[in-house]
């Protein structure tokens, strides 16, 4: 059994990371469900997915990957600002793709004519009659 873990520890680590990232996304989805403006809600959700799930090369070898935010922070801390651009460019490109996807979804929903208003009005609460 120990031989199995030593052979597949990299894959197991990524499996654990993706499971934890999925759990964090579920919690973030629940937390942002209270935001009434659709654009802000989807933007915050997209940023969370980009930060959590964007991989980048760990070190000089293209053999191993790590989360781009971790690569960015470690390079900034250990090697300085110029080295930190590696993970930063990956996050920037992923954020750009996320913005393109959100824009395409918005345009598509507007063309269909089934778009919901960005900030829907909430139903007014029923008033209770006063007690005599």
C-alpha positions in Angstrom: 0.0 0.0 0.0 2.9 2.4 0.8 4.3 1.6 -2.7 1.0 2.8 -4.2 1.1 6.1 -2.4 4.8 6.7 -3.2 4.1 6.1 -6.9 1.0 8.2 -7.2 1.5 10.9 -4.5 1.5 13.7 -7.1 -1.8 12.6 -8.6 -3.3 12.0 -5.1 -2.2 15.5 -4.1 -4.0 17.0 -7.1 -7.1 14.9 -6.4 -7.2 16.2 -2.8 -6.6 19.8 -4.1 -9.4 19.6 -6.7 -11.8 18.1 -4.1 -11.0 20.9 -1.6 -11.2 23.5 -4.4 -14.6 22.2 -5.3 -15.7 22.4 -1.7 -14.5 26.0 -1.5 -16.4 26.8 -4.7 -19.6 25.4 -3.3 -19.2 27.5 -0.1 -18.4 30.5 -2.2 -21.5 29.9 -4.4 -23.6 29.8 -1.3 -22.0 33.0 0.0 -22.5 34.9 -3.2 -26.1 33.7 -3.8 -27.2 36.6 -1.6 -25.8 39.2 -4.0 -28.8 40.4 -6.0 -26.9 41.9 -9.0 -26.3 39.1 -11.4 -23.1 40.7 -13.0 -21.3 41.2 -9.7 -22.3 37.7 -8.5 -21.0 36.0 -11.6 -17.8 38.0 -11.6 -17.0 37.1 -8.0 -17.7 33.5 -8.7 -15.5 33.6 -11.8 -12.6 35.2 -9.9 -12.8 32.4 -7.3 -12.7 29.7 -9.9 -9.8 31.3 -11.7 -7.8 31.8 -8.5 -8.4 28.3 -7.3 -8.1 26.2 -10.4 -5.5 27.8 -12.7 -2.4 25.7 -12.8 1.1 26.7 -13.8 4.6 25.2 -13.9 6.2 24.7 -10.6 9.8 25.7 -11.0 11.8 25.4 -14.3 10.6 21.9 -15.1 7.4 21.6 -17.2 6.9 18.2 -15.5 5.1 19.4 -12.4 2.3 21.9 -11.9 1.1 23.9 -9.0 -1.8 26.4 -8.5 -0.8 29.6 -10.3 -1.6 31.7 -7.2 0.9 29.7 -5.2 3.5 29.9 -7.9 3.0 33.7 -8.1 3.2 34.2 -4.3 6.3 32.0 -3.9 8.1 33.6 -6.8 7.4 37.1 -5.5 8.5 36.2 -2.0 11.6 34.2 -2.9 12.9 35.6 -6.2 11.4 39.1 -6.6 9.0 40.9 -8.8 10.4 39.9 -12.2 10.2 36.2 -11.4 6.7 36.6 -10.1 5.3 37.4 -13.5 5.2 33.7 -14.6 2.3 32.8 -12.4 0.8 36.3 -12.8 0.6 36.0 -16.6 -1.2 32.7 -16.2 -3.7 34.2 -13.8 -4.1 37.3 -16.1 -4.8 35.1 -19.1 -7.3 33.0 -17.2 -9.1 36.1 -15.9 -9.3 37.4 -19.5 -10.9 34.1 -20.7 -13.3 34.2 -17.7 -14.4 37.7 -18.7 -14.9 36.7 -22.3 -17.1 33.8 -21.2 -19.1 36.0 -18.9 -19.5 38.6 -21.7 -20.6 35.9 -24.2 -23.2 34.6 -21.7 -24.6 38.1 -21.2 -24.8 38.8 -24.9 -26.4 35.4 -25.6 -29.0 35.9 -22.9 -29.8 39.4 -24.2 -30.2 38.2 -27.7 -32.6 35.5 -26.7 -34.7 38.1 -24.9 -35.0 36.0 -21.8 -32.5 38.0 -19.8 -33.4 38.7 -16.3 -32.8 42.2 -15.1 -29.4 42.8 -13.5 -30.9 43.9 -10.2 -34.5 42.5 -10.0 -36.9 44.1 -7.7 -37.7 42.1 -4.6 -41.4 41.5 -3.9 -42.8 43.8 -1.3 -43.5 42.2 2.0 -47.1 41.9 3.0 -48.2 44.4 5.6 -49.8 43.1 8.7 -53.0 44.7 9.9 -52.6 46.6 13.1 -54.0 45.1 16.3 -57.0 46.9 17.8 
